[in-house]
Amino acid sequence: MAKEEMHDNPLIDSGLRLTLFFLLVVLVGALLVSIVNPKPMDVSVSVPQNPEQNLIYAGGTAMREVSPDLLRISLGVETQEDTAALSQSNNAGKINAIKSALLANGILADDIQTSQYSVYPVTTSRKVCPVEGTPCEDWEARWVDEIVGYKTVHMLTVDSSNLDSAGTLVDASVRAGANKVDAVSFRLKDTTEKTLRDSLTTEAMRDAKAKAEKIASGLGVSVGKVASASVDQYYYPAVRNYADYAFEMAAPGGTSMSPGQLTITVSASASFEIEQ
């Protein structure tokens, strides 16, 4: 009787096998899903809150020819001596003479400014044999730099409201010792340029709007509010270079320079909203 109670129940055994099979199927399915799609897909859609408006773009220009009211000269002295001290001393003497000549020709002391000052060694290169004074093959020699002197450069910027004095000032400076005349320019004073720039900017913007209105009229719409605007200024002073003038003495009749005219151009661009 006891042995029969130890036998397995076939119904219970069959149900256990079915349960285990079902659990195995679930685990395999979960594993396959994790392999095929390990991470959830992140799908997002972005919708702009302020879609781009329809705009009209137009550019405008304003130009004016004016007479310059400022003369600016860049000149100075370049000296070279065996020592830095001697080079500086000789240079200072010539610069003082140039300043005196400029003052004697009506330039104010405040209108003479130093724009550049430098002192530096002047070197030359030569080949030297391994044993000094002993001949050697060219391939045995090496290049060495030697200081042969010191150069001092002192440049001045000179401003004047008397445009007709350009030639006189250059001639007087060269006679006083100037050996560098980099540029002579006829330009506008800062206050004059600002006044003209502001006026031309207004004209250029009006021109841009007028063009935009013509475009809108052709399309059967109207110009609305300004969406964007930008301005570019172009100012070209008349510059004359006299790099070689320093090596020539002034002509007997004197140097003649004419200021001519300056052209100032302002360009503007703008975009406008369209009104139906």
Secondary structure per residue as TSV (DSSP state, phi and psi in degrees):
chain	resnum	aa	ss	phi	psi
A	1	M	-	360.0	-40.4
A	2	A	H	-66.1	-35.3
A	3	K	H	-67.2	-36.3
A	4	E	H	-67.8	-32.2
A	5	E	H	-69.3	-20.2
A	6	M	T	-82.2	-15.1
A	7	H	S	-66.8	147.5
A	8	D	-	-72.1	147.3
A	9	N	-	-87.2	119.1
A	10	P	H	-62.2	-32.1
A	11	L	H	-70.0	-42.5
A	12	I	H	-65.3	-42.6
A	13	D	H	-62.3	-39.9
A	14	S	H	-67.0	-40.4
A	15	G	H	-65.9	-36.7
A	16	L	H	-65.4	-42.0
A	17	R	H	-62.6	-40.4
A	18	L	H	-64.2	-39.8
A	19	T	H	-65.1	-44.7
A	20	L	H	-63.0	-39.8
A	21	F	H	-62.8	-40.9
A	22	F	H	-65.2	-42.7
A	23	L	H	-63.3	-37.7
A	24	L	H	-64.2	-42.3
A	25	V	H	-61.1	-42.6
A	26	V	H	-63.4	-43.2
A	27	L	H	-65.3	-42.9
A	28	V	H	-64.1	-40.9
A	29	G	H	-62.2	-43.9
A	30	A	H	-63.1	-38.8
A	31	L	H	-64.2	-43.5
A	32	L	H	-63.0	-40.3
A	33	V	H	-63.6	-40.4
A	34	S	H	-68.1	-30.4
A	35	I	H	-75.3	-45.4
A	36	V	H	-70.0	-41.2
A	37	N	-	-134.7	77.1
A	38	P	-	-65.3	-29.5
A	39	K	S	-126.0	145.7
A	40	P	-	-66.0	142.0
A	41	M	-	-74.0	134.8
A	42	D	-	-104.5	99.8
A	43	V	-	-110.4	120.9
A	44	S	-	-134.0	151.6
A	45	V	-	-124.7	125.8
A	46	S	-	-104.9	125.4
A	47	V	-	-116.1	116.6
A	48	P	-	-60.4	137.1
A	49	Q	S	-75.8	-33.0
A	50	N	S	-121.5	86.1
A	51	P	-	-60.5	149.3
A	52	E	-	-59.9	134.6
A	53	Q	-	-85.7	159.3
A	54	N	-	-77.4	125.4
A	55	L	E	-125.6	156.8
A	56	I	E	-112.6	127.6
A	57	Y	E	-106.8	137.5
A	58	A	E	-149.8	152.6
A	59	G	E	-121.1	149.2
A	60	G	E	-134.5	155.2
A	61	T	E	-135.6	154.8
A	62	A	E	-144.7	135.3
A	63	M	E	-138.9	145.5
A	64	R	E	-150.3	138.5
A	65	E	E	-97.9	129.4
A	66	V	E	-134.4	161.9
A	67	S	-	-88.8	135.7
A	68	P	-	-65.8	155.6
A	69	D	-	-129.4	12.8
A	70	L	E	-142.3	130.0
A	71	L	E	-102.3	129.9
A	72	R	E	-129.9	126.9
A	73	I	E	-121.4	134.5
A	74	S	E	-113.2	113.3
A	75	L	E	-147.6	168.2
A	76	G	E	178.3	-160.6
A	77	V	E	-133.5	139.3
A	78	E	E	-123.4	121.2
A	79	T	E	-125.7	149.0
A	80	Q	E	-135.4	128.2
A	81	E	E	-137.7	174.6
A	82	D	S	-67.8	-30.8
A	83	T	S	-122.8	157.0
A	84	A	H	-65.4	-39.9
A	85	A	H	-62.5	-43.8
A	86	L	H	-67.4	-38.8
A	87	S	H	-62.6	-44.2
A	88	Q	H	-65.3	-41.8
A	89	S	H	-63.1	-47.2
A	90	N	H	-64.2	-38.9
A	91	N	H	-64.4	-44.4
A	92	A	H	-60.4	-39.5
A	93	G	H	-62.1	-42.7
A	94	K	H	-69.8	-39.5
A	95	I	H	-62.6	-41.9
A	96	N	H	-62.4	-38.1
A	97	A	H	-66.2	-38.6
A	98	I	H	-65.5	-43.8
A	99	K	H	-60.7	-41.5
A	100	S	H	-62.1	-40.4
A	101	A	H	-66.0	-38.9
A	102	L	H	-67.5	-42.9
A	103	L	H	-62.3	-37.7
A	104	A	H	-67.8	-19.2
A	105	N	T	-103.7	22.5
A	106	G	T	93.5	4.7
A	107	I	-	-83.2	135.4
A	108	L	-	-79.1	150.3
A	109	A	G	-60.4	-34.8
A	110	D	G	-70.2	-16.1
A	111	D	G	-94.6	10.1
A	112	I	E	-116.7	114.3
A	113	Q	E	-127.2	143.2
A	114	T	E	-77.1	123.6
A	115	S	E	-104.0	-20.1
A	116	Q	E	-156.9	138.8
A	117	Y	E	-148.4	126.2
A	118	S	E	-150.9	147.8
A	119	V	E	-132.2	125.4
A	120	Y	E	-150.2	154.0
A	121	P	E	-74.7	147.3
A	122	V	E	-105.3	125.3
A	123	T	E	-117.4	158.5
A	124	T	E	-134.4	155.1
A	125	S	E	-110.9	141.6
A	126	R	E	-148.5	158.5
A	127	K	E	-87.3	138.3
A	128	V	E	-128.4	134.5
A	129	C	-	-77.6	157.9
A	130	P	S	-54.2	-38.9
A	131	V	S	-109.3	114.9
A	132	E	T	-59.0	129.0
A	133	G	T	87.6	-6.6
A	134	T	S	-105.1	128.0
A	135	P	-	-60.0	152.2
A	136	C	-	-152.3	166.9
A	137	E	-	-69.4	154.7
A	138	D	G	-59.9	-37.2
A	139	W	G	-72.4	-16.9
A	140	E	G	-83.6	-21.7
A	141	A	-	-75.7	156.9
A	142	R	E	-130.4	153.2
A	143	W	E	-83.2	136.4
A	144	V	E	-132.5	147.8
A	145	D	E	-98.0	136.1
A	146	E	E	-126.0	139.4
A	147	I	E	-80.3	124.5
A	148	V	E	-110.6	-3.1
A	149	G	E	169.5	-176.2
A	150	Y	E	-133.0	135.6
A	151	K	E	-112.6	137.1
A	152	T	E	-119.5	130.0
A	153	V	E	-121.9	125.1
A	154	H	E	-129.7	113.6
A	155	M	E	-110.1	141.5
A	156	L	E	-117.2	147.7
A	157	T	E	-111.8	123.6
A	158	V	E	-117.8	125.9
A	159	D	E	-111.9	144.4
A	160	S	E	-153.1	143.8
A	161	S	S	-86.4	-10.9
A	162	N	-	-89.3	94.3
A	163	L	G	-66.6	-27.2
A	164	D	G	-74.8	-6.1
A	165	S	G	-92.7	4.7
A	166	A	H	-56.5	-53.6
A	167	G	H	-61.5	-41.9
A	168	T	H	-62.6	-42.9
A	169	L	H	-67.5	-40.2
A	170	V	H	-65.3	-46.2
A	171	D	H	-60.4	-44.6
A	172	A	H	-65.2	-37.6
A	173	S	H	-68.5	-41.5
A	174	V	H	-65.0	-41.8
A	175	R	H	-64.3	-29.0
A	176	A	H	-82.4	-8.6
A	177	G	T	129.8	-3.4
A	178	A	-	-65.9	131.2
A	179	N	-	-123.9	11.6
A	180	K	E	-136.9	120.2
A	181	V	E	-127.1	97.0
A	182	D	E	-77.6	-41.0
A	183	A	E	-161.6	147.8
A	184	V	E	-124.9	121.2
A	185	S	E	-128.8	143.7
A	186	F	E	-110.8	119.4
A	187	R	E	-141.6	-165.7
A	188	L	-	-109.9	145.6
A	189	K	-	-66.1	155.7
A	190	D	H	-57.7	-42.5
A	191	T	H	-66.1	-39.8
A	192	T	H	-65.8	-44.1
A	193	E	H	-62.9	-41.2
A	194	K	H	-63.4	-43.4
A	195	T	H	-61.7	-43.9
A	196	L	H	-68.0	-40.5
A	197	R	H	-62.4	-43.5
A	198	D	H	-63.4	-42.6
A	199	S	H	-64.9	-44.4
A	200	L	H	-70.1	-30.1
A	201	T	H	-63.6	-43.3
A	202	T	H	-61.7	-42.6
A	203	E	H	-65.1	-40.2
A	204	A	H	-66.1	-39.7
A	205	M	H	-66.3	-39.3
A	206	R	H	-64.3	-37.8
A	207	D	H	-64.4	-40.9
A	208	A	H	-63.5	-42.3
A	209	K	H	-67.1	-39.1
A	210	A	H	-61.8	-40.0
A	211	K	H	-67.3	-38.9
A	212	A	H	-63.5	-38.7
A	213	E	H	-66.2	-36.3
A	214	K	H	-65.6	-40.6
A	215	I	H	-63.4	-44.5
A	216	A	H	-63.4	-39.9
A	217	S	H	-62.1	-40.4
A	218	G	H	-66.9	-25.4
A	219	L	H	-93.5	-4.8
A	220	G	T	76.4	25.9
A	221	V	-	-127.4	-178.0
A	222	S	E	-122.7	156.2
A	223	V	E	-84.4	129.7
A	224	G	E	-101.1	-142.2
A	225	K	E	-71.1	157.2
A	226	V	E	-74.0	128.0
A	227	A	E	-93.4	-35.8
A	228	S	E	-159.5	158.6
A	229	A	E	-157.5	145.7
A	230	S	E	-148.5	154.5
A	231	V	E	-133.5	139.1
A	232	D	E	-123.9	129.8
A	233	Q	E	-103.6	140.0
A	234	Y	E	-127.8	116.8
A	235	Y	E	-130.6	118.5
A	236	Y	-	-117.4	101.1
A	237	P	-	-72.6	149.6
A	238	A	E	-80.7	107.3
A	239	V	E	-108.7	131.3
A	240	R	E	-119.1	123.2
A	241	N	E	-89.4	137.2
A	242	Y	-	-130.1	49.6
A	243	A	T	-62.9	-33.8
A	244	D	T	-93.5	-7.5
A	245	Y	G	-65.0	-30.6
A	246	A	G	-63.3	-20.3
A	247	F	G	-95.7	9.1
A	248	E	S	-129.5	143.4
A	249	M	-	-79.6	154.1
A	250	A	-	-60.3	144.0
A	251	A	-	-65.0	154.4
A	252	P	T	-55.0	-35.6
A	253	G	T	-82.5	-4.5
A	254	G	-	89.3	153.7
A	255	T	-	-80.3	131.2
A	256	S	-	-112.4	129.0
A	257	M	-	-133.6	136.7
A	258	S	-	-112.9	128.9
A	259	P	-	-69.8	-35.0
A	260	G	-	68.9	-156.1
A	261	Q	-	-116.7	153.8
A	262	L	E	-111.3	141.9
A	263	T	E	-112.3	121.1
A	264	I	E	-109.6	127.8
A	265	T	E	-125.3	132.8
A	266	V	E	-121.3	127.4
A	267	S	E	-114.1	144.1
A	268	A	E	-136.9	151.7
A	269	S	E	-136.3	146.4
A	270	A	E	-151.6	156.8
A	271	S	E	-125.5	144.0
A	272	F	E	-128.6	145.5
A	273	E	E	-71.6	150.0
A	274	I	E	-96.6	129.9
A	275	E	E	-110.3	125.9
A	276	Q	-	-75.0	360.0
